[in-house]
Amino acid sequence: MPHTASRYLAAGRRVGLRHFTYDDAAEFTARARESKDLHHPWLFPPDTPAAYAAYAQRLIEDPAKAGFLVCEKEADGALAGFVNINNIVEGGFLCGALGYGAFAHAAGRGLMREALDLVVRYAFGPMRLHRLEINVQPGNAASIALARTCGFRKEGFSPKMLYIDGAWRDHERWALTSEMLTGDG
């Protein structure tokens, strides 16, 4: 479904961000199925309508989550990937944890770099967050490179942090604060 720039929450030169909708199920699940080899063993986005409905419902209805679809502007808004902010905590913390994935047809083209920069600015702007975290498995070189090039700093290592693909997996912790983005800290 084509999306005009006015429907984007934020837009860069090549991508626009918009929230998930239930109507995105067919395109999202088709892209997820096409991308299984790219995502395995790091990521398992929903690839059936039922799984997508449950996933989208959490992103749409849970105030502790914000989901952003990465839309390729030159391809009439085709989905290129997604970036989610999970575990959003307000109050004195103002933090969220990022999760993201490119779809295979968009991988390696710099679209996710542009999208992650847009999400960071949106999170530190309209969402008024102070800190974003990325937890990534040490062997996921592409995800680590994306975090690094977007200005995140490595803060540590968490053994057996998340249960993924049938086992507890180690993760590196990367973070960015609003002051790091503006150069004030």
C-alpha positions in Angstrom: 0.0 0.0 0.0 1.6 3.3 -1.0 2.1 5.8 1.7 2.6 9.5 1.2 5.2 11.5 3.1 2.5 13.2 5.1 1.7 9.8 6.7 5.2 9.5 8.0 6.1 10.3 11.7 9.6 11.1 10.5 11.2 11.0 7.1 14.7 11.1 5.7 16.1 11.2 2.2 15.2 7.6 1.4 13.0 6.2 4.2 10.0 7.2 6.2 8.8 5.9 9.5 5.2 5.1 10.4 3.5 3.0 13.1 2.5 -0.6 12.6 -1.1 -1.2 11.5 -3.1 -4.5 11.4 -3.4 -3.9 7.6 0.4 -4.4 7.2 0.1 -8.2 7.9 0.3 -9.5 4.4 3.3 -7.4 3.3 5.2 -7.8 6.6 4.8 -11.6 6.8 5.8 -12.0 3.2 8.9 -9.9 3.8 9.7 -11.9 7.0 9.4 -15.2 5.1 11.7 -13.9 2.3 14.2 -12.8 5.0 14.5 -16.0 7.1 18.1 -16.7 6.0 19.2 -13.1 6.7 17.5 -13.1 10.2 18.5 -16.6 11.4 19.8 -17.1 14.1 19.4 -13.6 15.5 15.8 -12.6 14.9 12.4 -14.3 14.3 9.8 -11.7 13.1 6.3 -13.0 12.7 5.7 -14.7 9.4 2.1 -15.8 9.6 -1.0 -13.6 9.8 -1.9 -14.9 13.4 1.7 -14.3 14.7 1.7 -10.8 13.1 -1.7 -9.9 14.6 -0.4 -10.8 18.1 2.9 -8.9 17.5 1.2 -5.8 16.1 -1.3 -5.8 18.9 1.5 -5.5 21.5 3.2 -2.7 19.5 -0.1 -0.8 18.9 -1.7 -1.2 22.3 1.0 -1.5 24.9 2.2 1.9 26.1 5.6 0.4 27.0 6.2 -0.3 23.3 6.5 1.7 20.1 6.8 0.1 16.7 8.0 1.8 13.6 7.9 0.4 10.1 10.7 1.5 7.8 9.2 2.4 4.5 11.2 2.9 1.3 10.1 6.2 -0.2 11.2 5.5 -3.8 9.3 2.2 -3.7 5.9 3.7 -2.9 6.3 3.0 0.8 7.3 -0.6 0.6 8.4 -2.1 3.9 12.2 -2.2 4.2 12.4 -3.2 7.8 11.3 -2.2 11.3 12.6 -0.6 14.5 10.8 -1.2 17.8 11.3 0.5 21.2 10.5 -2.0 23.9 10.4 -1.8 27.7 9.8 2.0 27.7 10.1 3.3 31.2 9.0 6.8 32.2 9.7 8.8 35.3 13.3 9.3 36.3 14.6 6.7 33.8 13.0 7.7 30.4 14.6 4.8 28.6 13.7 2.2 26.0 15.3 -0.9 24.4 15.6 -1.0 20.6 15.1 -4.0 18.5 15.3 -3.9 14.7 15.6 -5.8 11.5 16.0 -5.1 7.8 14.2 -7.2 5.2 16.4 -9.1 2.8 15.7 -6.9 -0.3 16.7 -3.8 1.7 19.8 -5.2 3.6 23.1 -3.6 3.0 21.7 -0.5 1.4 22.0 1.9 4.3 18.3 2.2 4.8 18.4 0.9 8.3 21.1 3.4 9.2 18.9 6.2 8.1 15.9 4.6 9.8 17.7 4.1 13.1 18.9 7.7 13.1 15.2 8.8 12.5 14.0 6.6 15.4 16.6 8.0 17.7 15.7 11.6 16.9 12.0 10.8 17.3 12.6 9.0 20.6 14.7 11.9 22.0 12.3 14.5 20.5 8.5 13.8 20.6 8.7 10.8 22.8 11.0 12.7 25.3 13.2 9.7 26.1 16.6 10.3 27.6 18.3 6.9 26.9 18.1 4.1 24.3 19.7 0.7 24.7 20.5 -2.0 22.1 21.2 -5.6 23.3 22.9 -7.6 20.6 24.4 -11.0 20.4 28.2 -10.8 20.1 28.3 -12.7 16.8 25.8 -10.4 15.1 28.4 -8.2 13.3 25.8 -6.3 11.2 23.8 -5.2 14.2 26.8 -4.2 16.2 28.1 -2.2 13.2 24.8 -0.4 12.9 24.7 0.4 16.6 28.3 1.7 16.4 27.8 3.8 13.3 24.6 5.4 14.9 26.6 6.6 17.8 25.8 4.0 20.4 28.6 3.1 22.9 29.3 -0.3 24.2 28.6 -0.4 27.9 29.0 -4.0 28.8 28.3 -7.7 28.4 25.4 -9.7 29.8 25.8 -13.5 29.9 22.7 -15.5 29.0 20.5 -12.4 28.9 17.7 -13.3 26.5 16.0 -16.5 25.5 16.3 -16.8 21.7 15.9 -19.8 19.4 15.7 -22.3 22.3 18.6 -21.1 24.4 19.7 -18.3 26.7 22.0 -16.0 24.7 24.8 -13.7 25.7 24.4 -10.1 24.6 26.5 -6.9 24.4 24.9 -3.8 25.8 25.0 -0.6 23.7 23.5 2.7 24.7 22.9 6.3 23.6 21.7 9.2 25.6 20.2 12.4 24.3 23.3 14.3 25.5 25.6 12.0 23.4 23.5 12.9 20.4 23.7 16.6 20.9 27.3 16.5 22.1 26.5 17.7 25.6 27.8 14.6 27.3 
